Every structure is written in structure tokens, then in C-alpha cells.
Amino acid sequence: MKRPSETASQSPVRSEAPGKIILAGEQFVVLGAPAVAMAINLYSCAEARPNRTSRINVGIDIPLSHLRKSNKAANGISQGFLRPLSIATKATLEHVGRSKHGVDVNVECEIPIAAGLGSSASTTVSIISSVAASQGIVLSRNEIFELAFIPERFLHGKPSGVDQATCIYGGIIEFTRPSDIKPLTVKTDPLLLLCDSGIHHETRTLVGSIVKQSQAKKEEFRGYLSQVSEISRGVSKSLRTDNAEDLGQLMSNNHELLRKVGVSHPKLDHLVNVAIQAGALGAKLTGAGGGGCIIAVCPSPASREKRVGNCRSAGGRLFKSARDKNGVPAIAN
């Protein structure tokens, strides 16, 4: 923790963080399997300004199109989003020794909510960075990572840490546990198409179901863990060697495992099948499952344009995702 100034900033301090996708290993990462994740060019931005009171005020601006249809709009935002953001703000002030200071925080989020793209992790880490900087303090990435567990645990129960790690460090990472996070160097960014099903999911419930299943079916899940670990290692290798065909096949294999353990959804399965039938090299859900998004590997830019039309016709909302390389820097106005 660096203290460039002992006085709080009177100007607003902005910090942005990317969203993320999981290329392999989600769900099983909480059981100890490795995961491979990539930060993407969808962002949340937090602006923090000290106020003259001891109150924490948090507001958020989310495009209506990014809210899941099954959300009970106002309650979904206030309970599912504002509370953990207030928790993140309070935890940061306590960490930097300013627990009695007030701050106004406003967040803009262009990441679809509850879609497996790390909206909660992204907003959390951007808030932590901006709130600390508003108090004249710059946190290390490791400090932000540890602080992010506080609101993420409130929201998701027992998160692995892969979401906030990806949003903080940017690029592509290999994640096994909080103490084992490695950047992955790639020759060429994978050509991906991101398709949002528009269906809401709750990460806490879905992860909880996997943990319960693993306890009840120990032998079966031991086999799944072995398969997922092999898939994640293969995905890392395919990214390093720029082998899109292997990447696609491994991602499809990962999706099949997630479908077997019950965390997919009929619409996700349909979108995966549509993408593959239209020529994608492979596809899978990303994130907790139960709704949210799929990602498809495309062989060429021209083929990606074709997949756009196919997935849109199947009822999906399309994003041409690209890798974010920067993670969460703090930016003072």
C-alpha cells in the first residue's frame, strides 16, 4: 500500500476494470481444478469522491438492456448489486485506516448482469481501487484481490477468486488457487464470439449444487476433476501454440461436462449447438451456468460474422469480445 498523499483527494478518482470469461474449469475450480480465464473489453468504471460526512453513498448506472429478464428490477439491483458495492467501499476505507470518512461512489457498468461475465467482480475491484485512491492511497493488486473476497463472499458464498483475479490482472490467466495465479502468454488472441442467452442465474446456488454433488458422488466427481484438469491444461497449451482447432474441441468437451453435472440450461445447449452447426470450432457456457453466456471459437473473422447472424436468429445477444490486457489501473482526474 503506497501513500502518495496523506490527504484525501478533493477531485473524483476514477478506476475501471474489465469483465471476464472462463475458457476452461469453471465450477470445478472451487473443488481444486485449474481454470483458464480471460479479461475482456467490457468494463465497469467507479468514480469515488470524499464527502464531508461519515456516510457511504453508492449509486450505479446499468443499461436496462443488461439486466436479465427474470430480475425483479429494482430489488434485483438494490439487493444483488448495491449492498456488496457498499460492503466493498466500507472494507476499503477500513483497510486504509479511514473507517470514519465518508465517500460518494458512482459506478457505470456496461457488463451484462448475472451473465457469467464477472460484473460483480469487475465493479468490486474498480470500487476498491478508486475508493483507496480517493483517500490518497494506491493499493497493490494483491491487496485489491484480498479485499475483493469480502463483497464476493457476501454475494457468492465461497468464491474461488478466479473472477476478481482476472479482472485485476487482465490478459489471460491460469488459476488454481488464490496463491497460484499465473499470466498466460499467447501468440495470437483467440477469435471468440460471445452470445448472451438473456437468462438470469445465481452463482451462489449453482456453485453450491456442485459442492453438494461432489460430496454425495465422490468417485464420479474425482473422475470429473481429472477430466477438467486435463481440459484446462490442454486449453493453456492450445492458446500458447495458437491451435484454434484444439481450443474449440476442448471447450466443447468442457461444456459437455458442465451439462452432465446440471449447470447448463436448454437455451445454452441450443446456442452451443447452433454455433457449432454454423461452423464454430467449439463452444461452451462461461461462468456459473444456468443461463448467461456462451463463447464460441471462430476459425476466421469472416466466419465470426456468419456466426453472429446464426446466434442472433437463435435468440442470443452478441458481443465480439477481445482480450483486455491491462486489468485494473487507478486513474485520477
C-alpha positions in Angstrom: 0.0 0.0 0.0 1.5 3.3 -1.1 0.6 6.7 0.3 1.3 9.3 -2.4 -0.7 11.8 -0.3 -1.8 11.9 3.3 -4.9 13.9 2.4 -7.9 12.7 0.6 -8.4 13.9 -3.0 -11.0 16.6 -3.4 -11.4 15.6 -7.1 -13.2 12.5 -8.1 -11.0 9.5 -8.7 -11.9 7.0 -11.5 -10.8 3.4 -11.9 -12.1 0.9 -14.4 -11.9 -2.9 -14.5 -12.7 -5.4 -17.3 -15.2 -8.2 -17.3 -14.0 -11.8 -17.8 -14.8 -15.1 -19.5 -13.8 -18.6 -18.4 -12.3 -20.6 -21.1 -12.0 -23.8 -19.0 -12.5 -25.0 -15.5 -15.4 -23.0 -14.0 -17.4 -24.6 -11.3 -14.8 -27.3 -10.8 -12.2 -24.6 -9.8 -13.9 -24.4 -6.3 -13.1 -28.1 -6.0 -9.4 -27.6 -6.8 -9.3 -28.0 -10.6 -7.3 -25.4 -12.6 -9.1 -22.8 -14.6 -8.2 -20.6 -17.6 -9.8 -17.2 -17.8 -9.5 -14.1 -20.0 -10.3 -10.5 -19.2 -12.5 -8.9 -21.9 -13.2 -5.5 -23.3 -16.4 -4.9 -21.4 -15.9 -2.6 -18.4 -17.2 -1.2 -15.2 -16.0 2.2 -14.0 -16.1 3.5 -10.5 -15.8 7.2 -9.5 -15.1 8.0 -5.9 -15.1 11.4 -4.1 -14.7 12.0 -0.4 -17.6 13.8 1.2 -17.9 15.9 4.4 -19.8 13.3 6.3 -19.1 9.8 7.6 -21.7 8.3 5.2 -21.1 5.9 2.3 -23.2 6.7 -0.7 -23.2 4.3 -3.6 -25.0 4.6 -6.9 -24.9 2.5 -10.1 -25.8 3.1 -13.7 -26.6 -0.1 -15.6 -28.2 -0.1 -19.1 -31.6 -1.7 -18.9 -30.7 -4.0 -21.8 -28.0 -5.5 -19.5 -30.5 -6.6 -16.8 -31.7 -10.2 -17.1 -35.4 -10.5 -17.9 -36.1 -12.6 -14.8 -34.6 -10.0 -12.4 -37.2 -8.2 -10.3 -35.6 -5.0 -11.5 -35.3 -2.6 -8.5 -35.0 -5.2 -5.9 -32.5 -7.2 -8.0 -30.2 -4.1 -8.3 -30.5 -3.0 -4.7 -30.0 -6.4 -3.1 -27.9 -8.1 -5.7 -25.6 -5.2 -6.5 -25.7 -2.1 -4.3 -25.2 -4.0 -1.0 -22.0 -5.7 -2.0 -20.7 -2.5 -3.5 -21.3 -0.7 -0.2 -19.5 -3.6 1.6 -16.5 -3.2 -0.8 -16.4 0.6 -0.1 -16.6 0.1 3.7 -13.9 -2.6 3.7 -11.6 -0.5 1.6 -12.0 2.5 4.0 -11.3 0.3 6.9 -8.2 -1.2 5.2 -6.6 2.2 4.5 -7.4 3.5 8.0 -10.2 5.9 7.0 -13.2 4.0 8.5 -14.8 7.2 9.8 -14.5 9.0 6.5 -17.4 9.4 4.1 -17.3 8.9 0.4 -19.6 9.2 -2.6 -19.2 6.4 -5.2 -20.9 6.1 -8.6 -20.4 3.1 -10.8 -21.1 2.7 -14.5 -21.3 -0.9 -15.7 -21.5 -2.0 -19.3 -21.2 -5.7 -18.4 -24.4 -7.7 -18.5 -25.5 -8.6 -15.0 -25.7 -12.3 -13.9 -24.4 -13.5 -17.2 -21.2 -15.2 -16.3 -19.0 -12.2 -17.4 -17.8 -11.0 -14.0 -19.9 -8.0 -13.5 -19.8 -8.2 -9.7 -16.0 -8.8 -9.6 -15.4 -6.0 -12.0 -17.4 -3.5 -10.2 -16.0 -4.6 -6.8 -12.3 -4.2 -7.9 -12.9 -0.9 -9.6 -14.6 0.5 -6.5 -11.8 -0.8 -4.2 -9.2 0.9 -6.4 -11.0 4.2 -6.8 -12.0 4.5 -3.1 -8.5 3.9 -1.9 -7.1 6.4 -4.4 -9.7 8.9 -3.3 -8.1 8.8 0.1 -4.6 9.4 -1.3 -3.6 5.7 -1.2 -2.8 3.3 -4.1 -3.3 -0.3 -3.3 -1.3 -3.2 -4.8 -3.1 -5.7 -7.0 -2.7 -8.3 -4.3 -4.4 -6.0 -1.7 -7.3 -5.4 -4.1 -7.5 -9.2 -4.7 -7.8 -9.9 -1.0 -10.2 -7.1 -0.3 -12.5 -8.2 -3.1 -13.1 -11.5 -1.3 -15.2 -9.6 1.3 -18.1 -8.5 -1.0 -17.6 -11.5 -3.3 -18.2 -13.9 -0.3 -21.3 -11.9 0.6 -22.6 -12.3 -2.9 -21.5 -15.8 -3.9 -20.8 -17.7 -0.7 -17.5 -19.3 -1.3 -15.9 -17.8 -4.5 -12.7 -19.3 -5.8 -11.2 -15.9 -6.6 -10.8 -16.5 -10.3 -13.3 -13.8 -11.3 -11.6 -10.9 -9.4 -8.1 -12.2 -10.3 -8.9 -12.0 -14.0 -10.5 -8.5 -13.6 -7.5 -7.3 -11.6 -4.6 -8.7 -13.6 -6.1 -8.6 -17.1 -4.9 -10.7 -20.0 -5.3 -14.5 -19.8 -4.5 -16.2 -16.5 -4.1 -19.8 -15.3 -5.8 -20.0 -11.9 -5.6 -22.9 -9.5 -6.0 -21.2 -6.1 -5.5 -17.7 -4.7 -1.8 -18.3 -4.1 -1.3 -19.8 -7.6 -2.2 -17.3 -10.3 -0.1 -17.2 -13.5 -0.3 -15.0 -16.5 -0.5 -16.9 -19.8 1.4 -15.6 -22.8 -0.2 -16.2 -26.1 0.9 -15.7 -29.7 -2.4 -14.6 -31.0 -5.7 -13.8 -29.2 -8.3 -16.4 -29.8 -11.1 -15.3 -32.1 -14.2 -15.6 -30.0 -17.9 -14.8 -30.2 -19.8 -14.1 -27.0 -23.5 -14.7 -27.0 -25.8 -13.8 -24.1 -28.9 -16.0 -23.7 -30.7 -13.3 -21.7 -31.4 -15.8 -18.9 -30.6 -14.9 -15.3 -28.6 -17.1 -13.0 -27.4 -17.1 -9.4 -23.8 -18.1 -8.9 -24.2 -18.9 -5.2 -26.9 -21.5 -5.8 -25.1 -23.1 -8.8 -21.8 -23.4 -7.1 -23.4 -24.8 -4.0 -25.1 -27.5 -6.0 -21.7 -28.6 -7.5 -20.2 -28.8 -4.0 -23.1 -30.9 -2.7 -22.9 -33.2 -5.7 -19.2 -33.7 -5.2 -19.7 -34.7 -1.6 -22.5 -37.2 -2.5 -20.8 -38.6 -5.6 -17.1 -38.6 -4.6 -15.9 -41.2 -7.0 -17.8 -39.8 -10.0 -16.5 -36.3 -9.3 -13.0 -37.5 -8.8 -13.2 -38.5 -12.5 -14.7 -35.2 -13.5 -12.0 -33.3 -11.7 -9.3 -35.3 -13.6 -11.0 -34.6 -16.9 -11.4 -30.9 -16.2 -7.8 -30.6 -15.1 -6.7 -32.2 -18.3 -9.0 -29.9 -20.4 -7.6 -26.8 -18.6 -4.0 -27.9 -19.3 -4.9 -28.5 -22.9 -6.6 -25.1 -23.3 -3.5 -23.4 -21.9 -1.3 -25.4 -24.4 -3.6 -24.6 -27.4 -3.5 -20.9 -26.5 0.3 -20.9 -26.3 0.6 -22.7 -29.6 -2.2 -20.8 -31.4 -4.1 -24.0 -32.1 -7.7 -22.8 -32.5 -9.0 -26.3 -33.5 -7.8 -27.9 -30.3 -9.1 -24.9 -28.3 -12.6 -25.3 -29.8 -12.7 -29.1 -29.2 -11.6 -28.7 -25.6 -14.1 -26.0 -24.9 -16.9 -28.2 -26.3 -15.7 -31.1 -24.1 -15.8 -28.8 -21.1 -19.3 -27.8 -21.9 -20.4 -31.4 -22.1 -19.1 -32.0 -18.6 -20.9 -28.9 -17.3 -24.1 -30.2 -18.9 -23.6 -33.6 -17.2 -23.4 -32.0 -13.8 -26.6 -30.0 -14.4 -25.3 -26.4 -14.5 -26.1 -25.7 -18.2 -29.5 -24.7 -19.5 -31.5 -25.8 -22.6 -31.1 -22.4 -24.2 -27.3 -22.5 -23.6 -27.1 -26.0 -25.1 -29.2 -24.8 -28.1 -26.9 -21.8 -28.6 -23.8 -24.0 -28.4 -25.3 -26.4 -31.0 -26.3 -23.5 -33.3 -22.8 -22.1 -33.2 -21.1 -25.4 -33.9 -23.5 -26.3 -36.7 -22.8 -23.0 -38.2 -19.1 -23.8 -38.3 -17.7 -22.7 -35.0 -14.7 -24.8 -33.9 -16.2 -25.3 -30.5 -18.4 -23.6 -27.8 -19.2 -23.7 -24.2 -21.1 -21.8 -21.5 -19.0 -19.4 -19.4 -19.3 -18.7 -15.7 -21.7 -20.3 -13.2 -24.1 -21.6 -15.9 -27.8 -21.9 -15.5 -28.2 -19.1 -18.1 -25.9 -16.3 -19.0 -23.5 -16.5 -21.9 -21.8 -19.0 -24.2 -18.5 -18.4 -26.0 -17.7 -19.9 -29.4 -14.3 -20.2 -31.1 -14.4 -19.0 -34.7 -11.9 -20.1 -37.4 -11.7 -16.6 -39.1 -13.1 -13.1 -38.9 -15.5 -13.8 -41.8 -16.8 -16.9 -40.1 -17.4 -14.9 -36.9 -19.6 -12.6 -38.9 -21.6 -15.6 -40.1 -22.0 -16.9 -36.5 -23.4 -13.5 -35.5 -26.4 -14.0 -37.7 -26.9 -17.6 -36.6 -26.8 -16.9 -32.9 -29.0 -13.8 -33.2 -31.6 -15.8 -35.0 -31.5 -18.3 -32.2 -32.4 -15.6 -29.7 -28.9 -14.6 -28.4 -27.4 -11.1 -27.9 -24.0 -10.9 -29.5 -20.7 -9.4 -28.3 -17.4 -9.5 -30.3 -15.2 -9.9 -27.3 -11.5 -9.1 -27.3 -8.8 -9.5 -24.7 -8.2 -6.7 -22.2 -4.5 -6.5 -21.3 -4.5 -4.0 -18.5 -6.7 -5.2 -15.6 -7.5 -2.5 -13.0 -5.3 0.6 -13.0 -6.3 3.6 -10.9 -6.9 6.8 -12.8 -7.1 10.2 -11.1 -9.0 13.0 -12.9 
